[in-house]
Amino acid sequence: MGTAAPGRSSLSPRRALLARALLARALWALALLALAAGVFELRRGFIRSFFVRGPGGAAAPALALPEDADALPTTPPVERLRVVLLDGVDRATAERLPNYNALCARGLDLVVDVGFPTVSLPVQAALWSGRTQQQSGIEFVGELLAEPLADSVPARVPGSAAVAEYYPFIARSSGFEAVQPADELDGEARAAWQAEGFLPAATAAMASGARLAFVHLLRADTAGHKHGRLSEQFERAAAEADAMLGALLVAAAKPRPGGGVRWLILADHGHRGGGGHGGAEPAIRLVRACVAPTPVTLPPGWSDGAAAVLAEIGAGDDRSGRARGFVHLVDVARLIADSLAVALPEDSAGRPLAAALAAPPGLGATLPRPGVVASALAALVMLAALAATLWLVFAGPGAGPESARWPMLPLWWPLACVSVLLFAELPTLSVPMVYKPWSGELALAALPGWLLLALTGFWALARVGAARATAALLLLPMAACLAAALLCWGRPPLMPGASAQLSAALTVLAYALVVLASAHLARAVRDGFGRSRPAEAGP
């Protein structure tokens, strides 16, 4: 009895120290898990903010004009303008469609930059108003506008008519006077309209005396979302849409007193191979449009811009022999307005067709870009985080060559990013994983990074304090989130590249917090079995 008490007394402080250490590890793990939940919620809120209508008011893009712009011909008005939009049909697919090609052969073939985001209602709002998505504030809106566009071309042409395969809210938002179907349809009602009502209504609109008639074909877009652009279903839907285009061409060709018909056929965006759109990728953003008959005398060198653009995006090996012009969507809006003798809003940058064709192409000239201040702040944030990380790893207590603390460098982060690019794809607003709540595809693709983080965290927590190890491993990915937020700051927070990359960066950060919490728990278990030395004191 006399010898046992001293033994118990000498062990109690060690057990108390171990208990405190285990409790500290557990609290760190809980804090990191709570922070991960907060980051996931922050990401969800960020994505929801894409879909609100912004205040608009951005400056009109500065589109170049040729030196002799005043001497070039203007587009003469026409008695009837017929517009057909094949939703979701990319430029390459459009060049395989026979009726599309037949009309283009009778007129002017164009490559059109539709701007950003590549979403149907915002793009069509730009088409009918001449304002870019950033000017109107209609950037990622996918529902009926509270007020239709009051100064759009359809709103200013009496009797303007639109027939939609479905989603008539797009044409209604654009200011058309008469829209069919009258209400949104779903289920059996939509199927019946598509099968029996749509094509007769569309052909009747094309054959009518309305000065402006518009038909919106959507089946290819639906197939692209469900099955991807590379699927048989998409090819079949695009072919069906082209067959409908052929029927519309026949209907409008019937002679009517009072003058001829000018045709405009185009798309609003393409699709990525696996389906999806919204980003600024050239394959999605650059669409084919044709106007027939050719409305103006073409200026010298009119096709040089398209050739330069196609070469710039790596699509300059076309052997079809077609000559094409390059314009921006606001220029197509100007073509529509001039065809109907209607003026676009004063803040539209749309140029007369001949001037747009003769001007330097200016690929991406209508895309939004981060400001100089935001870009500088983002760079400073990343540099500060890098400096702080290096200080945490190599300076302070225990620093020096003998401590070999370089494995604390957050090498897991570039590994996770590279893994996402290799095993998934570059995050853009066209990629579904950018929007998914948990983004499991991205998390799985970044698995090599998580494994390295788990090993690095477990190793570092045995050598330095928990705060120091955690900060060294997470400061750079946290800074990347802040930098991306600065680049896409706005309402809505939409910027090519930065918006999608912020969604991806928040996903990476959230999962990294979970992995590091697991490393804290694993180190607690290891400490509990008494097989590790205590971590360094201090932060």
C-alpha positions in Angstrom: 0.0 0.0 0.0 2.9 2.4 0.8 4.5 1.9 -2.6 1.4 2.1 -4.8 0.4 5.7 -4.0 3.6 7.3 -5.3 3.2 5.3 -8.6 -0.4 6.4 -9.1 0.7 10.0 -8.3 3.5 10.0 -10.9 1.1 8.7 -13.7 -1.8 11.0 -13.1 -0.2 14.2 -14.6 0.7 12.2 -17.8 -2.8 10.9 -18.1 -4.2 14.4 -17.5 -1.9 15.8 -20.2 -2.9 13.1 -22.6 -6.6 13.7 -21.9 -6.2 17.4 -22.5 -4.3 16.7 -25.8 -7.0 14.3 -26.9 -9.7 16.8 -26.1 -7.9 19.5 -28.0 -7.6 17.2 -31.1 -11.3 16.4 -30.9 -12.2 20.1 -30.6 -10.1 20.9 -33.6 -11.7 18.2 -35.6 -15.2 19.4 -34.6 -14.3 23.0 -35.4 -13.0 22.0 -38.9 -16.1 19.9 -39.6 -18.3 22.8 -38.6 -16.3 25.1 -40.8 -16.6 22.6 -43.7 -20.4 22.7 -43.3 -20.3 26.4 -43.4 -18.2 26.5 -46.6 -20.7 24.1 -48.3 -23.6 26.3 -47.3 -21.7 29.4 -48.5 -21.1 27.7 -51.8 -24.8 26.9 -52.2 -25.7 30.5 -51.5 -23.1 31.7 -54.0 -24.6 29.4 -56.7 -28.1 30.6 -55.9 -27.0 34.1 -56.4 -26.2 33.4 -60.1 -29.9 33.3 -61.0 -31.1 36.7 -59.9 -31.6 39.6 -62.3 -28.9 42.1 -61.7 -29.1 45.9 -61.9 -27.4 45.9 -65.3 -26.0 49.3 -66.5 -22.7 48.0 -67.7 -21.0 50.2 -70.3 -21.6 49.2 -73.9 -18.7 47.2 -75.3 -16.3 49.2 -77.5 -16.7 47.4 -80.8 -14.4 48.6 -83.5 -15.6 50.3 -86.7 -13.7 50.4 -90.0 -12.3 53.7 -91.2 -14.7 53.9 -94.0 -17.8 52.9 -92.0 -19.8 56.0 -93.1 -19.3 55.0 -96.7 -20.5 51.5 -96.3 -24.1 50.5 -97.3 -26.7 50.1 -94.6 -29.2 47.2 -94.4 -32.4 48.1 -96.2 -35.7 47.3 -94.5 -37.8 44.4 -95.7 -41.5 43.7 -95.8 -41.3 40.5 -93.7 -38.6 39.2 -91.5 -38.6 35.6 -90.5 -36.3 34.4 -87.6 -35.8 30.8 -86.6 -33.7 29.9 -83.6 -32.4 26.3 -83.2 -31.8 26.3 -79.5 -28.6 24.5 -78.4 -27.3 23.7 -81.9 -23.6 24.3 -82.0 -21.8 25.6 -85.1 -20.3 22.3 -86.1 -23.7 20.5 -85.9 -25.4 23.4 -87.9 -22.9 22.8 -90.7 -24.2 19.2 -91.1 -27.9 20.1 -91.4 -29.1 20.1 -95.0 -31.9 22.7 -94.8 -29.8 25.0 -92.7 -27.0 24.7 -95.3 -29.5 25.3 -98.2 -30.6 28.6 -96.7 -27.0 29.7 -96.0 -26.0 28.9 -99.6 -28.6 31.5 -100.7 -27.3 34.2 -98.5 -24.7 35.3 -95.9 -23.0 32.8 -93.6 -21.9 34.2 -90.2 -20.0 33.2 -87.1 -21.7 35.0 -84.2 -20.2 35.6 -80.7 -23.2 35.5 -78.4 -21.5 36.8 -75.3 -21.7 35.6 -71.7 -23.4 33.7 -70.1 -24.5 31.4 -72.9 -28.0 30.9 -71.5 -31.1 31.0 -73.7 -33.2 33.9 -72.2 -30.2 36.2 -71.6 -28.8 35.5 -75.1 -32.2 36.1 -76.7 -32.8 39.2 -74.7 -29.5 40.5 -76.2 -30.7 39.4 -79.7 -33.9 41.4 -79.5 -32.7 44.4 -77.5 -29.2 45.0 -78.7 -27.9 45.2 -75.2 -25.4 42.7 -73.8 -26.2 40.5 -70.9 -24.2 42.8 -68.6 -26.0 45.9 -69.9 -29.5 44.5 -69.3 -28.7 42.6 -66.0 -30.3 39.5 -67.6 -27.4 37.2 -67.2 -28.5 33.8 -65.8 -32.2 34.3 -65.6 -34.3 31.3 -66.6 -37.9 32.4 -65.9 -40.4 34.9 -67.1 -39.3 38.4 -66.5 -41.5 40.5 -64.2 -41.7 43.0 -67.0 -41.2 42.2 -70.7 -38.5 44.1 -72.5 -40.2 47.4 -73.3 -37.8 48.8 -75.8 -36.9 45.5 -77.7 -37.5 45.2 -81.4 -40.5 42.9 -81.0 -42.1 45.3 -78.6 -41.9 48.0 -81.2 -43.2 46.1 -84.1 -47.0 45.8 -84.1 -48.3 42.3 -84.5 -44.9 40.6 -83.8 -45.5 36.9 -83.5 -43.6 34.1 -81.8 -44.2 30.3 -81.7 -42.2 28.2 -79.3 -41.9 24.5 -79.1 -42.1 25.0 -75.4 -40.8 27.6 -72.8 -42.9 30.5 -74.4 -41.8 32.6 -71.4 -38.6 33.4 -73.3 -40.4 35.0 -76.3 -42.9 36.6 -73.9 -40.1 38.2 -71.9 -38.6 39.5 -75.1 -41.6 41.6 -75.8 -43.5 39.7 -78.6 -47.1 40.8 -79.0 -48.5 37.3 -79.8 -46.9 34.2 -78.3 -47.9 30.6 -78.7 -48.5 28.5 -76.7 -50.3 31.0 -74.5 -49.2 29.2 -71.3 -46.3 27.1 -70.0 -46.9 23.5 -70.8 -45.7 20.3 -69.1 -46.4 16.6 -69.2 -49.1 15.4 -71.6 -50.0 19.0 -72.6 -46.5 19.7 -73.8 -46.3 16.4 -75.6 -49.6 17.1 -77.4 -48.5 20.6 -78.4 -45.2 19.3 -79.7 -46.8 16.5 -81.7 -49.9 18.2 -83.0 -49.9 21.9 -82.3 -46.5 23.4 -82.7 -45.6 22.8 -86.4 -48.9 23.9 -87.8 -48.8 27.1 -85.6 -45.2 27.7 -86.6 -45.9 27.3 -90.4 -48.9 29.6 -90.1 -46.8 32.3 -88.4 -44.1 32.0 -91.1 -46.8 32.3 -93.9 -48.6 35.1 -92.2 -48.4 38.8 -93.1 -46.8 39.7 -89.7 -43.7 41.8 -90.3 -41.8 39.9 -87.6 -42.4 36.2 -87.0 -40.1 34.1 -84.8 -40.0 30.3 -84.3 -38.1 28.8 -81.3 -37.1 25.1 -81.8 -35.9 23.6 -78.5 -35.7 19.8 -79.0 -32.0 19.7 -79.7 -31.3 21.7 -76.6 -33.3 19.3 -74.5 -31.5 16.3 -76.0 -28.2 18.1 -75.4 -28.9 18.5 -71.7 -30.2 14.9 -71.2 -27.7 13.0 -73.4 -24.9 15.3 -74.4 -23.9 16.9 -77.7 -22.1 13.7 -78.8 -25.1 11.5 -78.4 -27.2 9.9 -81.0 -30.3 11.5 -79.4 -28.8 15.0 -79.9 -28.0 14.2 -83.6 -31.6 12.9 -84.1 -33.1 15.9 -82.4 -31.0 18.3 -84.4 -32.0 16.5 -87.6 -35.7 16.8 -86.6 -35.3 20.5 -85.9 -33.7 20.9 -89.4 -36.6 19.1 -91.0 -39.0 21.5 -89.3 -36.9 24.4 -90.6 -37.4 23.0 -94.1 -41.2 23.0 -93.6 -41.0 26.6 -92.4 -39.0 27.7 -95.4 -41.6 26.2 -97.7 -44.4 27.9 -95.8 -42.9 31.3 -95.9 -41.9 31.0 -99.6 -45.5 31.1 -100.8 -46.0 34.3 -102.7 -47.7 37.2 -100.8 -48.4 40.7 -102.0 -46.3 43.5 -100.6 -42.7 42.4 -100.9 -40.3 39.6 -100.1 -39.1 37.8 -97.1 -35.7 38.0 -95.3 -34.6 35.0 -93.3 -32.4 34.8 -90.3 -31.6 31.5 -88.8 -29.3 31.0 -85.8 -28.7 29.4 -82.5 -28.3 30.9 -79.0 -25.5 28.6 -77.8 -24.0 25.1 -78.3 -23.4 22.3 -75.8 -20.3 20.7 -74.3 -19.8 17.1 -75.4 -21.4 15.7 -72.2 -24.2 18.3 -72.3 -24.4 21.7 -70.6 -23.8 25.3 -71.5 -23.5 28.6 -69.7 -19.8 29.3 -69.9 -17.7 31.3 -72.4 -16.1 28.4 -74.2 -15.7 29.3 -77.9 -17.3 26.0 -79.0 -20.4 27.0 -77.1 -20.3 30.7 -77.5 -19.6 31.0 -81.2 -22.7 29.9 -83.2 -23.7 29.8 -86.8 -26.2 32.3 -88.3 -27.3 32.8 -91.8 -29.3 35.7 -93.4 -30.9 35.2 -96.8 -30.9 36.7 -99.2 -27.7 38.7 -98.6 -29.0 42.0 -97.5 -26.1 44.3 -98.4 -23.2 44.6 -100.8 -20.4 42.8 -98.9 -17.3 45.0 -98.2 -13.8 43.9 -99.3 -12.2 41.4 -96.9 -15.6 40.8 -95.3 -14.6 37.1 -94.5 -11.2 37.8 -93.1 -12.5 38.3 -89.5 -14.2 34.9 -89.4 -11.1 33.2 -90.8 -8.9 34.8 -88.2 -11.4 33.9 -85.4 -11.7 30.2 -86.5 -7.9 30.0 -86.7 -7.5 31.5 -83.2 -9.8 29.0 -81.6 -8.2 26.1 -83.4 -11.1 25.6 -85.9 -9.3 27.0 -88.9 -9.0 23.7 -90.8 -12.4 23.8 -92.4 -12.4 22.5 -95.9 -16.0 23.3 -96.9 -15.0 26.2 -99.0 -17.6 28.4 -97.4 -16.9 32.1 -96.9 -18.1 33.4 -93.6 -18.3 36.7 -91.8 -17.8 37.3 -88.1 -20.1 39.6 -86.0 -21.3 39.9 -82.4 -24.8 39.2 -81.3 -25.5 42.9 -80.8 -24.7 43.3 -84.5 -27.3 40.7 -85.4 -29.7 42.7 -83.2 -28.9 45.7 -85.4 -29.5 43.7 -88.5 -33.0 42.8 -87.2 -33.7 46.4 -86.3 -32.6 47.7 -89.6 -34.6 45.0 -91.4 -37.7 46.3 -89.7 -36.8 50.1 -89.8 -36.7 50.2 -86.0 -34.0 51.9 -83.9 -32.2 50.0 -81.2 -31.8 51.6 -77.7 -29.2 54.3 -77.7 -26.9 52.3 -75.5 -26.7 49.4 -77.9 -23.3 48.8 -79.4 -24.8 47.0 -82.5 -23.1 48.1 -85.7 -24.6 48.1 -89.3 -24.0 44.8 -90.9 -21.5 45.9 -93.5 -19.5 47.9 -91.0 -19.4 44.9 -88.6 -18.1 42.6 -91.3 -15.4 45.1 -92.4 -14.2 45.8 -88.8 -11.5 43.8 -86.9 -13.3 40.8 -85.4 -12.6 41.5 -81.7 -13.2 38.0 -80.5 -14.6 38.1 -76.9 -15.1 41.9 -77.1 -18.5 41.7 -75.4 -17.3 39.5 -72.6 -17.1 41.0 -69.1 -13.7 41.2 -67.5 -12.5 41.8 -63.9 -11.5 45.4 -63.2 -7.9 46.4 -62.6 -8.4 47.0 -58.9 -10.1 43.6 -58.4 -7.3 41.8 -60.3 -4.6 43.6 -58.3 -6.3 42.8 -55.0 -6.7 39.1 -56.0 -3.0 39.0 -56.8 -2.0 40.6 -53.5 -4.2 38.1 -51.6 -2.4 35.2 -53.2 1.0 36.6 -52.7 0.3 37.4 -49.0 -1.0 33.9 -48.5 2.1 32.4 -50.1 4.4 34.5 -47.9 2.4 33.6 -44.8 2.5 29.9 -45.7 6.3 29.9 -46.2 6.7 31.7 -42.9 4.6 29.1 -41.1 6.5 26.2 -42.6 10.1 27.5 -42.4 10.1 30.2 -39.7 9.4 30.2 -36.0 10.1 27.6 -33.2 11.7 24.5 -34.6 12.6 26.0 -37.9 15.9 25.1 -39.6 17.3 22.5 -41.9 17.4 19.9 -39.1 13.7 20.0 -38.6 12.8 19.2 -42.2 9.5 20.9 -42.1 9.2 21.3 -45.9 6.6 18.4 -46.1 4.2 20.9 -44.4 4.0 22.8 -47.7 0.4 22.5 -49.0 1.5 20.5 -52.1 -1.8 18.6 -51.8 -3.6 21.7 -53.2 -1.9 21.8 -56.6 -2.1 18.1 -56.8 -5.9 18.2 -56.2 -6.3 20.9 -58.8 -4.3 19.0 -61.4 -6.2 15.8 -60.6 -9.5 17.6 -61.2 -8.2 18.7 -64.7 -7.0 15.2 -65.5 -9.9 13.1 -64.2 -12.8 15.6 -64.5 -12.4 18.8 -66.6 -11.8 22.5 -66.3 -14.6 24.0 -64.2 -16.7 26.5 -66.3 -20.3 27.5 -66.0 -21.1 24.9 -68.6 -20.0 22.0 -66.4 -22.7 20.4 -64.2 -20.4 19.6 -61.3 -20.0 23.4 -60.7 -23.6 23.5 -59.6 -24.2 20.2 -57.8 -24.6 20.6 -54.0 -21.8 18.2 -53.0 -20.0 18.0 -56.3 -19.1 14.4 -55.8 -17.5 14.2 -59.3 -15.0 16.9 -58.3 -14.3 15.4 -54.9 -13.6 12.0 -56.4 -11.3 13.5 -59.1 -9.3 15.3 -56.4 -8.7 12.0 -54.5 -4.9 12.1 -54.9 -4.9 15.5 -53.2 -7.0 14.3 -50.3 -4.6 11.4 -49.7 -1.6 13.6 -49.7 -3.4 16.1 -47.4 -4.3 13.3 -44.9 -0.7 12.1 -44.8 0.8 15.6 -44.6 -1.7 16.6 -41.9 -1.0 13.5 -39.8 2.7 14.1 -40.1 2.6 17.8 -39.3 0.3 17.5 -36.3 3.0 15.4 -34.6 5.7 18.1 -35.1 4.1 21.5 -34.7 1.1 23.0 -33.0 -2.4 22.3 -34.4 -3.0 25.9 -35.4 0.3 26.2 -37.2 -0.1 23.0 -39.1 -3.7 23.8 -40.0 -2.9 27.3 -41.2 0.1 26.1 -43.3 -2.0 23.6 -45.1 -5.1 25.7 -45.7 -4.1 29.3 -46.1 -3.4 29.1 -49.9 -6.7 27.3 -50.8 -8.6 29.8 -48.6 -6.8 32.7 -50.4 -7.8 31.2 -53.7 -11.4 31.4 -52.7 -11.1 35.0 -51.7 -9.2 35.9 -54.9 -11.8 34.3 -57.1 -14.5 36.1 -55.1 -12.8 39.4 -55.8 -12.6 38.7 -59.5 -16.3 37.8 -59.9 -17.7 40.3 -57.3 -21.0 41.7 -58.4 -24.7 41.1 -58.5 -25.0 38.5 -59.9 -21.4 37.3 -59.4 -20.8 36.1 -62.9 -17.5 36.3 -64.7 -16.0 33.9 -67.2 -13.6 31.6 -65.5 -13.7 33.1 -62.0 -17.3 32.3 -61.1 -17.0 28.6 -61.9 -13.6 28.4 -60.3 -14.8 29.9 -57.1 -17.5 27.2 -56.9 -14.8 24.6 -57.5 -12.4 26.3 -55.0 -15.0 26.3 -52.3 -15.7 22.6 -52.9 -12.0 21.8 -52.6 -11.7 23.9 -49.4 -14.8 22.2 -47.8 -13.5 18.7 -48.5 -10.0 19.7 -47.4 -11.4 20.7 -44.0 -13.1 17.3 -43.7 -9.9 15.5 -44.5 -7.8 17.6 -42.1 -10.4 17.0 -39.4 -9.9 13.3 -40.0 -6.2 13.8 -39.7 -6.7 15.5 -36.3 -8.9 12.5 -35.1 -6.3 10.0 -36.5 -3.6 11.8 -34.6 -5.7 11.7 -31.4 -6.1 8.0 -31.7 -2.4 7.6 -32.3 -1.7 9.7 -29.3 -4.2 7.8 -27.2 -2.2 4.6 -27.7 0.9 6.5 -26.6 2.9 5.9 -29.8 3.8 9.4 -30.8 5.7 12.2 -29.2 3.9 15.4 -28.1 3.6 18.1 -30.7 5.7 21.2 -30.4 4.4 23.8 -28.0 3.0 27.1 -29.3 1.2 27.9 -32.4 
